Amino acid sequence: MAMYKNLLSEISTYFSISGEMIPQNGEDSYLYSFNENKALVGVFDGCGGIGSRRYEILNGKTGAYIASRIVGECVAEWFEEYSEEEYSSDKSYQIFNVITNALKGIKSKTPRVK
């Protein structure tokens, strides 16, 4: 990426994002982040479906809804915090650790809704 003076001037791709049928109830999430040196587009499938677990402590949202947003937030945080040098080295396990710890934390605090 260092070969481009300004990454945004080199991007010639367009994205179309389809929203939820019922606002704030879709189980999938997405993110995008761009700056002069790097870009990220992510789609996170909640993998829910009929009968998914719901969590009262999180307003009755399904585990799929929660997981897709937690993973999206973790990826966004990871993307913003690590430098280009860290991306190119073999430290991809960092994102795995960030996601795993976030999911373990939320799982330990959320009772299952029957």
Biotite code that builds the C-alpha atoms (Angstrom):
import biotite.structure as struc

atoms = struc.array([
    struc.Atom([0.000, 0.000, 0.000], chain_id="A", res_id=1, res_name="MET", atom_name="CA", element="C"),
    struc.Atom([2.956, 2.288, 0.443], chain_id="A", res_id=2, res_name="ALA", atom_name="CA", element="C"),
    struc.Atom([3.209, 2.618, -3.352], chain_id="A", res_id=3, res_name="MET", atom_name="CA", element="C"),
    struc.Atom([0.070, 4.780, -3.416], chain_id="A", res_id=4, res_name="TYR", atom_name="CA", element="C"),
    struc.Atom([0.323, 8.365, -2.300], chain_id="A", res_id=5, res_name="LYS", atom_name="CA", element="C"),
    struc.Atom([-3.339, 8.453, -1.447], chain_id="A", res_id=6, res_name="ASN", atom_name="CA", element="C"),
    struc.Atom([-5.278, 5.194, -1.317], chain_id="A", res_id=7, res_name="LEU", atom_name="CA", element="C"),
    struc.Atom([-8.643, 6.883, -1.703], chain_id="A", res_id=8, res_name="LEU", atom_name="CA", element="C"),
    struc.Atom([-7.671, 8.311, -5.086], chain_id="A", res_id=9, res_name="SER", atom_name="CA", element="C"),
    struc.Atom([-6.892, 4.771, -6.299], chain_id="A", res_id=10, res_name="GLU", atom_name="CA", element="C"),
    struc.Atom([-10.171, 3.141, -5.280], chain_id="A", res_id=11, res_name="ILE", atom_name="CA", element="C"),
    struc.Atom([-12.584, 2.699, -8.158], chain_id="A", res_id=12, res_name="SER", atom_name="CA", element="C"),
    struc.Atom([-14.969, 0.178, -6.628], chain_id="A", res_id=13, res_name="THR", atom_name="CA", element="C"),
    struc.Atom([-18.487, 0.860, -5.468], chain_id="A", res_id=14, res_name="TYR", atom_name="CA", element="C"),
    struc.Atom([-20.409, -1.024, -2.806], chain_id="A", res_id=15, res_name="PHE", atom_name="CA", element="C"),
    struc.Atom([-24.112, -1.568, -2.373], chain_id="A", res_id=16, res_name="SER", atom_name="CA", element="C"),
    struc.Atom([-25.333, -2.435, 1.111], chain_id="A", res_id=17, res_name="ILE", atom_name="CA", element="C"),
    struc.Atom([-28.778, -3.917, 1.606], chain_id="A", res_id=18, res_name="SER", atom_name="CA", element="C"),
    struc.Atom([-30.433, -2.919, 4.862], chain_id="A", res_id=19, res_name="GLY", atom_name="CA", element="C"),
    struc.Atom([-32.553, -4.921, 7.249], chain_id="A", res_id=20, res_name="GLU", atom_name="CA", element="C"),
    struc.Atom([-36.189, -5.677, 6.495], chain_id="A", res_id=21, res_name="MET", atom_name="CA", element="C"),
    struc.Atom([-37.036, -4.622, 10.064], chain_id="A", res_id=22, res_name="ILE", atom_name="CA", element="C"),
    struc.Atom([-34.671, -1.872, 11.309], chain_id="A", res_id=23, res_name="PRO", atom_name="CA", element="C"),
    struc.Atom([-32.376, -2.920, 14.185], chain_id="A", res_id=24, res_name="GLN", atom_name="CA", element="C"),
    struc.Atom([-33.416, -6.594, 13.881], chain_id="A", res_id=25, res_name="ASN", atom_name="CA", element="C"),
    struc.Atom([-31.137, -7.939, 11.146], chain_id="A", res_id=26, res_name="GLY", atom_name="CA", element="C"),
    struc.Atom([-28.635, -10.511, 12.381], chain_id="A", res_id=27, res_name="GLU", atom_name="CA", element="C"),
    struc.Atom([-25.872, -9.584, 9.934], chain_id="A", res_id=28, res_name="ASP", atom_name="CA", element="C"),
    struc.Atom([-23.645, -6.544, 10.296], chain_id="A", res_id=29, res_name="SER", atom_name="CA", element="C"),
    struc.Atom([-21.111, -4.751, 8.143], chain_id="A", res_id=30, res_name="TYR", atom_name="CA", element="C"),
    struc.Atom([-18.413, -2.134, 8.411], chain_id="A", res_id=31, res_name="LEU", atom_name="CA", element="C"),
    struc.Atom([-16.215, -0.055, 6.200], chain_id="A", res_id=32, res_name="TYR", atom_name="CA", element="C"),
    struc.Atom([-13.280, 2.156, 7.045], chain_id="A", res_id=33, res_name="SER", atom_name="CA", element="C"),
    struc.Atom([-10.984, 4.105, 4.737], chain_id="A", res_id=34, res_name="PHE", atom_name="CA", element="C"),
    struc.Atom([-8.127, 6.505, 5.199], chain_id="A", res_id=35, res_name="ASN", atom_name="CA", element="C"),
    struc.Atom([-5.190, 7.620, 3.058], chain_id="A", res_id=36, res_name="GLU", atom_name="CA", element="C"),
    struc.Atom([-3.173, 4.445, 3.633], chain_id="A", res_id=37, res_name="ASN", atom_name="CA", element="C"),
    struc.Atom([-5.562, 1.568, 4.205], chain_id="A", res_id=38, res_name="LYS", atom_name="CA", element="C"),
    struc.Atom([-9.085, 0.361, 3.602], chain_id="A", res_id=39, res_name="ALA", atom_name="CA", element="C"),
    struc.Atom([-11.349, -2.258, 5.139], chain_id="A", res_id=40, res_name="LEU", atom_name="CA", element="C"),
    struc.Atom([-14.737, -3.608, 4.111], chain_id="A", res_id=41, res_name="VAL", atom_name="CA", element="C"),
    struc.Atom([-16.281, -6.370, 6.210], chain_id="A", res_id=42, res_name="GLY", atom_name="CA", element="C"),
    struc.Atom([-19.525, -8.320, 6.245], chain_id="A", res_id=43, res_name="VAL", atom_name="CA", element="C"),
    struc.Atom([-20.359, -10.422, 9.291], chain_id="A", res_id=44, res_name="PHE", atom_name="CA", element="C"),
    struc.Atom([-23.028, -13.096, 8.919], chain_id="A", res_id=45, res_name="ASP", atom_name="CA", element="C"),
    struc.Atom([-24.954, -13.670, 12.123], chain_id="A", res_id=46, res_name="GLY", atom_name="CA", element="C"),
    struc.Atom([-25.759, -17.303, 11.142], chain_id="A", res_id=47, res_name="CYS", atom_name="CA", element="C"),
    struc.Atom([-28.959, -17.218, 13.139], chain_id="A", res_id=48, res_name="GLY", atom_name="CA", element="C"),
    struc.Atom([-32.291, -18.348, 11.826], chain_id="A", res_id=49, res_name="GLY", atom_name="CA", element="C"),
    struc.Atom([-35.605, -19.337, 13.330], chain_id="A", res_id=50, res_name="ILE", atom_name="CA", element="C"),
    struc.Atom([-35.257, -20.524, 16.900], chain_id="A", res_id=51, res_name="GLY", atom_name="CA", element="C"),
    struc.Atom([-31.979, -18.745, 17.633], chain_id="A", res_id=52, res_name="SER", atom_name="CA", element="C"),
    struc.Atom([-31.222, -18.103, 21.290], chain_id="A", res_id=53, res_name="ARG", atom_name="CA", element="C"),
    struc.Atom([-32.378, -14.759, 22.594], chain_id="A", res_id=54, res_name="ARG", atom_name="CA", element="C"),
    struc.Atom([-30.760, -12.846, 25.436], chain_id="A", res_id=55, res_name="TYR", atom_name="CA", element="C"),
    struc.Atom([-32.999, -10.840, 27.746], chain_id="A", res_id=56, res_name="GLU", atom_name="CA", element="C"),
    struc.Atom([-30.100, -8.776, 29.064], chain_id="A", res_id=57, res_name="ILE", atom_name="CA", element="C"),
    struc.Atom([-29.559, -7.540, 25.496], chain_id="A", res_id=58, res_name="LEU", atom_name="CA", element="C"),
    struc.Atom([-33.179, -6.584, 24.795], chain_id="A", res_id=59, res_name="ASN", atom_name="CA", element="C"),
    struc.Atom([-34.111, -10.026, 23.502], chain_id="A", res_id=60, res_name="GLY", atom_name="CA", element="C"),
    struc.Atom([-31.655, -9.918, 20.603], chain_id="A", res_id=61, res_name="LYS", atom_name="CA", element="C"),
    struc.Atom([-30.433, -13.234, 19.224], chain_id="A", res_id=62, res_name="THR", atom_name="CA", element="C"),
    struc.Atom([-26.955, -14.596, 19.728], chain_id="A", res_id=63, res_name="GLY", atom_name="CA", element="C"),
    struc.Atom([-26.423, -14.193, 15.980], chain_id="A", res_id=64, res_name="ALA", atom_name="CA", element="C"),
    struc.Atom([-27.264, -10.469, 16.171], chain_id="A", res_id=65, res_name="TYR", atom_name="CA", element="C"),
    struc.Atom([-24.914, -10.000, 19.113], chain_id="A", res_id=66, res_name="ILE", atom_name="CA", element="C"),
    struc.Atom([-22.038, -12.047, 17.681], chain_id="A", res_id=67, res_name="ALA", atom_name="CA", element="C"),
    struc.Atom([-22.016, -10.344, 14.277], chain_id="A", res_id=68, res_name="SER", atom_name="CA", element="C"),
    struc.Atom([-21.822, -6.931, 15.923], chain_id="A", res_id=69, res_name="ARG", atom_name="CA", element="C"),
    struc.Atom([-19.182, -7.909, 18.471], chain_id="A", res_id=70, res_name="ILE", atom_name="CA", element="C"),
    struc.Atom([-16.977, -9.403, 15.765], chain_id="A", res_id=71, res_name="VAL", atom_name="CA", element="C"),
    struc.Atom([-17.503, -6.333, 13.561], chain_id="A", res_id=72, res_name="GLY", atom_name="CA", element="C"),
    struc.Atom([-16.525, -4.007, 16.416], chain_id="A", res_id=73, res_name="GLU", atom_name="CA", element="C"),
    struc.Atom([-13.452, -6.116, 17.205], chain_id="A", res_id=74, res_name="CYS", atom_name="CA", element="C"),
    struc.Atom([-12.311, -6.075, 13.580], chain_id="A", res_id=75, res_name="VAL", atom_name="CA", element="C"),
    struc.Atom([-12.826, -2.297, 13.395], chain_id="A", res_id=76, res_name="ALA", atom_name="CA", element="C"),
    struc.Atom([-10.837, -1.787, 16.613], chain_id="A", res_id=77, res_name="GLU", atom_name="CA", element="C"),
    struc.Atom([-8.048, -4.062, 15.392], chain_id="A", res_id=78, res_name="TRP", atom_name="CA", element="C"),
    struc.Atom([-7.936, -2.294, 12.016], chain_id="A", res_id=79, res_name="PHE", atom_name="CA", element="C"),
    struc.Atom([-7.619, 1.146, 13.583], chain_id="A", res_id=80, res_name="GLU", atom_name="CA", element="C"),
    struc.Atom([-5.091, 0.204, 16.278], chain_id="A", res_id=81, res_name="GLU", atom_name="CA", element="C"),
    struc.Atom([-2.434, -1.722, 14.369], chain_id="A", res_id=82, res_name="TYR", atom_name="CA", element="C"),
    struc.Atom([0.066, -0.094, 12.034], chain_id="A", res_id=83, res_name="SER", atom_name="CA", element="C"),
    struc.Atom([0.787, -1.131, 8.459], chain_id="A", res_id=84, res_name="GLU", atom_name="CA", element="C"),
    struc.Atom([3.998, -2.846, 9.588], chain_id="A", res_id=85, res_name="GLU", atom_name="CA", element="C"),
    struc.Atom([2.049, -4.989, 12.039], chain_id="A", res_id=86, res_name="GLU", atom_name="CA", element="C"),
    struc.Atom([-0.416, -6.005, 9.306], chain_id="A", res_id=87, res_name="TYR", atom_name="CA", element="C"),
    struc.Atom([2.361, -7.235, 7.053], chain_id="A", res_id=88, res_name="SER", atom_name="CA", element="C"),
    struc.Atom([4.013, -9.299, 9.769], chain_id="A", res_id=89, res_name="SER", atom_name="CA", element="C"),
    struc.Atom([2.631, -12.625, 10.914], chain_id="A", res_id=90, res_name="ASP", atom_name="CA", element="C"),
    struc.Atom([0.412, -11.220, 13.677], chain_id="A", res_id=91, res_name="LYS", atom_name="CA", element="C"),
    struc.Atom([-2.999, -12.102, 12.304], chain_id="A", res_id=92, res_name="SER", atom_name="CA", element="C"),
    struc.Atom([-3.611, -14.074, 15.488], chain_id="A", res_id=93, res_name="TYR", atom_name="CA", element="C"),
    struc.Atom([-4.137, -10.699, 17.210], chain_id="A", res_id=94, res_name="GLN", atom_name="CA", element="C"),
    struc.Atom([-7.546, -10.290, 15.619], chain_id="A", res_id=95, res_name="ILE", atom_name="CA", element="C"),
    struc.Atom([-8.479, -13.838, 16.620], chain_id="A", res_id=96, res_name="PHE", atom_name="CA", element="C"),
    struc.Atom([-7.553, -13.087, 20.237], chain_id="A", res_id=97, res_name="ASN", atom_name="CA", element="C"),
    struc.Atom([-9.490, -9.802, 20.300], chain_id="A", res_id=98, res_name="VAL", atom_name="CA", element="C"),
    struc.Atom([-12.633, -11.509, 18.955], chain_id="A", res_id=99, res_name="ILE", atom_name="CA", element="C"),
    struc.Atom([-12.324, -14.573, 21.192], chain_id="A", res_id=100, res_name="THR", atom_name="CA", element="C"),
    struc.Atom([-11.911, -12.484, 24.341], chain_id="A", res_id=101, res_name="ASN", atom_name="CA", element="C"),
    struc.Atom([-14.862, -10.237, 23.473], chain_id="A", res_id=102, res_name="ALA", atom_name="CA", element="C"),
    struc.Atom([-17.153, -13.201, 22.809], chain_id="A", res_id=103, res_name="LEU", atom_name="CA", element="C"),
    struc.Atom([-16.074, -14.969, 26.010], chain_id="A", res_id=104, res_name="LYS", atom_name="CA", element="C"),
    struc.Atom([-16.750, -11.790, 27.989], chain_id="A", res_id=105, res_name="GLY", atom_name="CA", element="C"),
    struc.Atom([-20.257, -11.338, 26.638], chain_id="A", res_id=106, res_name="ILE", atom_name="CA", element="C"),
    struc.Atom([-21.081, -15.047, 26.951], chain_id="A", res_id=107, res_name="LYS", atom_name="CA", element="C"),
    struc.Atom([-20.179, -15.078, 30.633], chain_id="A", res_id=108, res_name="SER", atom_name="CA", element="C"),
    struc.Atom([-22.562, -12.167, 31.312], chain_id="A", res_id=109, res_name="LYS", atom_name="CA", element="C"),
    struc.Atom([-25.655, -13.167, 29.347], chain_id="A", res_id=110, res_name="THR", atom_name="CA", element="C"),
    struc.Atom([-28.214, -15.651, 30.677], chain_id="A", res_id=111, res_name="PRO", atom_name="CA", element="C"),
    struc.Atom([-30.190, -17.574, 28.092], chain_id="A", res_id=112, res_name="ARG", atom_name="CA", element="C"),
    struc.Atom([-33.777, -16.516, 27.458], chain_id="A", res_id=113, res_name="VAL", atom_name="CA", element="C"),
    struc.Atom([-36.117, -19.486, 27.092], chain_id="A", res_id=114, res_name="LYS", atom_name="CA", element="C"),
])
